[in-house]
């Protein structure tokens, strides 16, 4: 398992800025408002010679969001227990505070290697600050400025010296080492149960769960293995309507959630069964559709609806109505789940694995061309401007990279792409799904003009010395091979002739 470094400290000492500097990209939300980071966030550090994982924890101490204090402290305790090395971050400009002293006493009891990081030494005028922190009694201390990238080389060297030898892989040895994990972005409106669903899957309170909407502010990556299959669960901040994003931290959270959709392999759209499909649910579904991502819709809190009525027909009608509201995600299977009871989670992951297996199916070129030719002949598209759409050839290219869930793509060589409207493209897509369902996946069409097909044929004809299929002059011939059985142009007599 990778060595783990936990970053701890009171609020607003620069833990998240240090985290982002170590991992080399902006993962934790950085803002000068205390208490921004509430969950523990994990990422790999790729700097230096020694790879390790970094955990950014919620700030300890202070009066920020008292309703979350106990849970944040629990998150920190879990991070401390899981770590191999601690980075105790203090503010070099503030000096030693009572909270720093209290936290120092707690960290001594953990009895793990510790580096005191004196942060915010932004200018030479702060150079005397580290001397004051010697009173805390930690022998290894490094002065840094995470914001200005000062002291990071010295800090990395200290981390490399302090980490124990590397131990076993995060994923158990039974998991396929060559298998790329499926990155699943768990998305939805605030307070629909995304974090509760993540915790039900993990059976671990990895992300904060609270009845107050907007608890999860960062997108949190959680590696997970189930029955030999590997996943990374991305628990995202709830996406609010733009007009209701009331501060800069929430703006960053929404941006991070949208970025999580784009970098995921599959989106799990969580909808509150008690609220039905809202306008904001549709907007989030639209983001998924625009990103061309595979999707599964999870109707959460279904147990509350089921408690209100035992009428199966009424329950079916509710589900059908929700599906109809999300018609533009018609390819996405809809699941009924309950994060509270854990109902249907096994079936949920079976559906995700089906999405993966369906996406890897390929349709032969001959079958594809017969399918499209027959479909267009029986149901031709309407003429536009006196011109009729013509399909010359269709193929399904192979993907250059081994994606966990490759998006089905088809290249169509046509006379004019503009002769096809969106409704007819959906019609063609439905016929492809009859041959191969591609559960949960969008289908992408790439149109190429006739000229591209003609050029391809001409290139092939020149290569093999054949007349191009599109007509015209034959390709240049190579030199005629010599007859090895001739001498001065006369054939040898055959043996026994």
N, C-alpha and C positions, 0 to 999 in steps of 0.2 A: 504493500500500500504506500502511496506517496507520503513523504514527510509533511507534516502540517504545522503551519505557523499561525497562531491566533493573535489578532491585533485587539488590544483592550485599552480602555481608558475612559475618563469621564466625557460627557458630551462636548462636542465642538473643540476638540484639541487637534483635529486634522487626521483622524483615523481613516476616514474614507478617501481623503486625498492621498494618504500614504498607500492605501490599498490599490488605488488606481495607478499610482506610480510604479508599484511593484509588478502588477500584472500587465502593465504596458498598454492599457486601454481603459476607457471610462465605463466601469461597471457600477460601482457604488455612486449614488447621487451625492454630489458635493455642494453644500450650501452653508452659509454662515448662520443658519438657524439651528440652535441646539436640538438634539434628539431626532435628526432626520433619519438616521439608520436605526431601524427597530428590529430587524431580523438579522440572523447571522448569514452572511453571503460568502460563498466559496468560489475560488477560481485558481487556475494554475499560474504560477509565476514562471516566465520563460526567460528571465534575465539571469546572467551569471552562468556558472558551470554546473550548479546543483539545482535540478528541478524540484519544486515543492509546491504545496497548495497553501493558499492564504485564506484565512477566515476573517472577515470584517464583522465585528459585533456591534450591538447597540450600546450606546453610552451608559455608563453606570453613574448613578448619583444625580443630584439636581432635582428640581421640581417640575421637569418637563413631562407632560402627559402622565399624570399620576396614575391614571387608570391602567397604564401599560407597565408600570414599574416592576411589578412582580414577574410578569411574563418576560420582560426584557432581561431581568436578572437571571431567570431560568435559562434563557437562550445563551447568555454569557457562560453560565456554569457548564452547559453542555459543550460549548466550544472549548472551554478550559480542559475538560476531561478528555476531549478528542485530540488535543494538540500535542505536538512534540516540543514546541518552543513558543515562548510568549514574547510579544512586543508590547511593552507597557509604555503607552504614548502619553506624554505630558506637554503642556503649553509652556515653552521657554519664555514667553513674554509675560505670562501671568504669574510665574513663580509657583512655589509649592502651595497648594490649597488644602483645606481639611479633607476634601473628598479624595485628593491624591494620596494623602497620608493613610486614610482608611483603606483605600484600594491596595496600597502597597502592603499593608498588613495581611490582607486577604490573599494576595498573590504569593507571599512568602509561604503560606500554609499549603499552597498547591505543590511546592517542591519540584518545580520543573525549570529547565534552563530559561533564563529571562534576560532580555536586553531592554534597558531603559532608553527609550527614544525621546530625546528632548527636541520637540518639533517647533516650527515657526521661528527658527533662527534665520530670519530672512536677510538680515543685514549685519555688518560687522559690529554695529553698536550693541547687538545682543550677544556678543561672543563671551561675555562674562557669566551669562545665565547658567551654563552647565555646572559651574562650581557650586551653586546653591543646591542643586539636586543631588549632590553627593551625600547629603544628609539622609537621603532615603535608604542608603546602605546597599545599593546594587552595584557590584563591581564593574559590569559592562554597561557603559552608556555611550550613546552616539548622538551627536548634535546634527539635526537635519532641517531642511526646509522642503517639505513634500511639494509645496506649491511651486517653488523655484528650482527643484531638482538638485538641491545642495545636500551633500553628505550621503547620497544614495549608494555610491560605490563602497564606501566604508561600511555602511549598514549591511549590504549584501555579503561582504566578506565576513562580517561578524555572524550573520545568519548561517553561512556555510560552515563556519567553525563550530557553531552551537548545535547544529542539527545532528541527531543520531544517525547511524547507518540506515540505508534504505531497506524497507521491509516489503512484504508481499503486495501484489496489485490490489487496487480498490475492488475490482470485480473478482468474484471467486474463481478458482481455477476451472470449475465446471463450465463457465461461460466461454463461448467461442472467442478466442483472442483476436481473430481476424474480422469479427463482426462489428460493423460500425453501429454505435447506439443510435436509436431513433430519438431525435430531439422533438419533444412534444411541448408546445406552448399552450398552457392552460389559460384561456382568455375569457373575458366577459365583463359585464358591468360590475361596479363595486357591490360587495356584499351579496353575491349570488352563491357563494360557497366554494370559491376556487381553492382557497387555502385549506378549508375543511376537507375538500375532496383530495387534495395533495396529501394531507396528513392521513386520511383514511387509506390511501394507496400505500403509503410508506409505513403506516402504523407507528408513526413517530411524529411528535409535535415539532417538525422542522420549521414550519412557518407560523407566525402568530395568527391566532384565530380569535376574533372578537366580534361582538354584535355591532360595533361601531364601524360604519363603512369606511373604506380607504385605509385599512390597516397595513396592507402590503404595499410599500412604496417602490421597492426595487424589484427587478426581475431576478428571481433566485433560481439558479441551476442546481438540480439535485440528481446525481447519478443514482440509478435504480436498476436492479436485476430481478427478473421474474421468469421462472421456469427456463433458465438458460438464455433468455432474450434480454438484451441490454437497452436501456432507455436513459434519457436525460429529461427530467421533468422541469419545465420552466414555469414557475408560479409567478404570474405577472400582476402588476397593479391593475386595479379596476379601471376601465376606460370610461371616463365621463364625457358627456356632451361638452364641446369646446367652450360654450358659454358658461358652464358651471365649474370650470377649472379655475379655482379662486386664488391660487398662489403659485409662485415659480416652481416650488418643489413638485406640485401636482402636474404642472406642465411637463417637467422632466420625466415624471413617472409615466404619463401617457405616451410621451415620445419613446420611452424605453419599452413599454408594452408593445407599441407598434413595431419597433425594431425587432422585438422577440418573435413576432409573427413572421417577419421577413427572413429571419435566420433559422427558423424551425423547419423540421421535415414534415410535421403534421400539427394542425391546430385542434385543440379540444375546446370547442365553444360551449361554455357553461351557461345555462339559462335557468332562471328561477321559475319552477313550475307554478308557484303561487301567484306570480306576477304575469305570466304569459310572455309572449314575444313583444317587447317594447320597441319603440322607434330606435333607441340606442342599441338594442340587440341587433337590429337590422343594419345599423351603421357598422358595427363591429364585423358582422357577417360580410358586409361589403368590402371591408379592408382585407379580409381573408380571401375573398373572391378576386379582388384586384391583384393580390400578391400571388395568385395562382397556386394556392397551397392545398394539399389534401386536408380533409376536415372530418371530424366526427362531432355531432351535436349531442351534448349530455344534458338532459332535462333533470336538474337536481331538485331536491326537496320533494320528490315525487311521493314520498311516504305521507306528507301532509295532505296532498290532494286525495290520496287513496283513503286516508282516514275519514275524509268528509263524505265520501260516497263509495258504495260497493257496486254500483251499477257499471258493469264492464263496458256497455255500449257508450255510456257517458264518458268514461275514461278514454275510450278509443276516439271519441269525437274531439276531446280536448287535444289529444296527441295529433290527430289529423289536422286540426286547426293550426297548431303550431308549425307543422310541416308546410302547410300552405302559405303561412306568413313568410317562410324562408325559402320560397320557391326558387330563388336564384342560387341557392346552395342545394339544389335538388339531388346532386350526386352524393351529398353527405348523409351517411346513415344516422338515424336518431335513436339515442339510447335513453332509457329511463333509469336513473341512478339515485342513490341516497347516500350522501357523504356521512350522514348521521348513523345509519344502520349498516353501511357497507354493502347494501344490496346491489347486485348486478355488476360489481367491479370485475369479477372474473370474465363475464361476457363482454365487458367493455374492452379488455385487453385482447380477447379473442377477435373482436371486431378490428382492432388496430392491426393485429397480425394479418388479418384477411386483407386489409387495405394494402399492406406491404406486399403480400403475395400476388394480389391482383395487379398491382402496378408493374410487377416484373414480367407479366405476360406479354408476349409479342404475337402479332398477327402476320402471317406470311404475306409476302408481296403479291403473289398470285391471288390469294384469297381476298386481300384488300381491294385489288383492282376489279375483281369480279363483283364484289359487294357494292362498290361505288358506282360501277358502270350500270349494274342492274337497277340500283336505287334511283339514279338520275334518269335512266330511261323510263322507268315506271312513273316517277314523280318529278318531272323536269322543273327547274326553277323558272319563274316568270321572266319573259324577255324584258330587257331594260334598254331604252333608246334604240329599239329595233335590233338589238344584238342578243344572242343567246349564249349562256355560259357553257363552256366546254371543258371537260376534264381530260387531260392527256395522260396523266400517270400519277400514281400515289404510292408512297412508301413510308415505312416507319423506321427512322434512323436509330442507330444505337447511341447510347449516351457515352460521352467522353469520360465521365467520372462515375465511380460506383456509388451513386446516391443510395441511402437506405431505402427511400421510397422514390424511385424515378418517376417523373411526371410523364404520362403517355403523350408522345408528340408524333404528328403526322405531317409529312411534306406533300403538298398537292401542286403539281404542275398544271397550270390552267391558262386559258387564253386571256382572261381579264378578271382579276379578283373583285373588282368593283361591281361585277354583275351578280354577286351573291350578297343577299342581305343577312342580317343577324338571325332571323327566324329560320332561314334555310340552313345556316351553319349549325344551329341547334338541332335541326332535323337530321342532318348528317351525323352529328354526334350521337343522337339516340340510336341510329342504326349501327354505329360502331359498338355501342354498349350492348346491343343484342348479341353480337358476336363474342365480345369480351366485356364483362360488366364494369371493370375498373372501379370497384366499390370505393367511395370516399375520395376519388381523385378527379380533378379537372382534366379535360382533354384539350390539348393545344393543337391548333391548325396553323401551319406555316405555308403560305401561298407563294409560289414561284411563277413568274411569267413564262410564256411559251419560249421566249428567247433563251431563258436559262436551260430549258430542256433541250432545245436545238443545239445549244453550245455544248452541252454534256454529250449528246449523241455524236456531234462532230468530232469532239475530242476522242471519244471511244473509236470512231471510224478511222481517224488518223493513226491511232495507236495500233490498230489491227489491220490496216490497209483495206477496210471495207467501206462500201458506200454508206453514207449516213442515212439513218432511217427517215429523216425529214426531207430527203431528196437532194438534188444538186450534184456537183461533180464528186467523183470518188476521191478518197484520200490518196495521197501519194504512195506508190508502191516502193518497197525496198528492192534491193538487188536480187535478181533471180538466182536461186541456189544452183550450184554446179552439180551435174550428175556424176557422182563418184564412180559409176559403173561404165563410164565412157572414156574413150581415148581418141583424141582428134575428132571428137564429135560422133564417133561410131560406137554403137553399143557392143559390149562383149557378148559372145555367144553364151547362151545359158548352159549351165552344167547339164550334161546328158542330152544336149540339143542335137 
